[in-house]
């Protein structure tokens, strides 16, 4: 029963008599075997990655056909900026990867500042436009051209000049992730990032601890959302998000130590939820972990509604 069900899912279970293999192909049995093995492997990969349309998403490339590899499609020409892009700094870090993935799920047009452009192109395919990190120092205005929002992951690359360029480029919203006072990291069990030697929660949280960046964002003159992260867990995925006004959270006093940390996926969903919630001037919110409910889209919509209901900074 299990083999027949799996066979139908993979498209390899014969529902009728198999087609005859051409006599010419039988002269080279090795070629026929390779083709059939490739087909079964491709069908299995399509099943695991939820269909051929997501093969590029997982970096698996195009399928092979019985006639050999398909011709690679021509690269589309770079399109002019639309003014709807979201520029994400430090996009190749542990937090940055989840922020990018959640923004892709939210169907945002993305520009990424990364250390390795080729690796980012291979990881995200046509869904983003990676730019070298030094592009901010060389020409911040050009990097920001066509951007509606700037997402800063902890620090301010290029210093205050980046915010000045954002204002000149008429960026409508700045979102800054920063560590809340007393934020903690750890927990959550197995960490793939820790196994591979990078992206651990403590390191990611330390990268969000730039107090000077928070003050610069508050004074930049662009509407801002300052997200104070209560803590990060080593678990890269799972978990929901709860937000509250920063001033009200600070008044909690002793309860601050009991706040639940977020997963990186939850933090990414938070950014995706608030990027289009543009305040009149600015607001500061405290983010902490909570039980996950609903799909990724439903979670982002709930976060957007919760943040929009919070008062802005005095």
Residue, then its C-alpha position, 0 to 999 in steps of 0.5 A: x500500500x505504501x509503495x503504491x501510494x509513494x509511487x503515484x506521488x512520484x509519478x513512477x507507478x505505472x497506471x498503464x503499460x510502459x511505452x516501448x524504448x526505441x531500438x536505437x536506445x537499446x544499443x546503449x543500455x547504460x544510456x537508458x539506465x542513466x535517463x531512467x535514474x535521472x527521471x526517478x531522482x528528479x521525480x523524488x526531488x519534485x516530491x520533496x520540494x513540493x513541485x518543480x516550480x520550487x526546484x530553483x528555490x531549493x537550489x536544485x536547478x532544472x530537470x533533465x529530459x530523456x533528450x538531455x538537459x534543457x536549454x537554460x533560459x536567457x537571463x532577463x534584463x535588469x529592470x528599472x527601479x520601481x520605487x517599491x523595493x525593500x533594501x535589507x542590510x547584512x542580509x547574509x547573517x543568521x537573522x538576515x537569512x530569515x528576514x529575507x525569506x519572510x519578505x520573499x513570502x510577503x512578495x516584496x521586491x528585495x535588494x540585499x547588501x551581502x558579502x558574497x553576491x554570487x552565493x546570494x544569487x545561488x541561494x535566492x535565485x530571481x527573487x532578490x537583487x544582491x548588492x556588494x556590502x561595500x556599495x553603501x560606502x561607495x555610492x549609498x544613493x545608488x544602492x537606495x535608488x528605487x527603495x521604499x523601505x530600509x531594513x537595518x539589522x542591528x548596525x548602521x553600515x556606512x554610518x549616518x551617511x546611509x540615513x542621509x542618503x535614504x532621506x535624499x532618495x525619499x525612502x518612506x520607512x526605516x525599520x531597525x532591529x535592535x537588542x532590548x536591554x537585558x535581552x537573552x539568547x540561547x535555548x531552543x534545542x538543536x541549532x543547525x547554525x551552531x552545527x555549521x559554525x555560524x549564526x548562533x543566537x548569542x552572536x546574532x543578538x550581539x550583532x543587534x546591540x548597536x545603541x548608536x544606530x537606534x539613536x541615529x534612526x530616531x533623529x534621521x527625520x524618516x518615519x521609523x519602526x524601532x524593534x527591540x528584540x527581547x531575546x533570540x532562541x537557538x531554534x532557527x524556525x517555529x514560534x510566533x511573535x508578540x509585540x507591545x509598546x516599548x514604554x509599557x514593557x519597560x514599566x513591567x520591571x521585574x517581569x522583563x526577565x520572564x519574556x520569551x525569546x523569538x526564533x529567527x523565523x519569528x523575527x523575520x515574520x515580524x519584519x515582513x509584517x511591519x515593513x508596510x506599516x509606516x508611522x507618521x513619525x516613529x514607534x518603538x516596540x518590544x518583540x518577544x516569542x509567543x505560540x505560533x498560530x496560522x500560516x505565515x501570511x496570517x501571522x504577518x497580517x496579525x503582526x501588522x495589525x498589532x503594530x499599527x494599533x500601538x501608539x507612536x513615540x512621544 
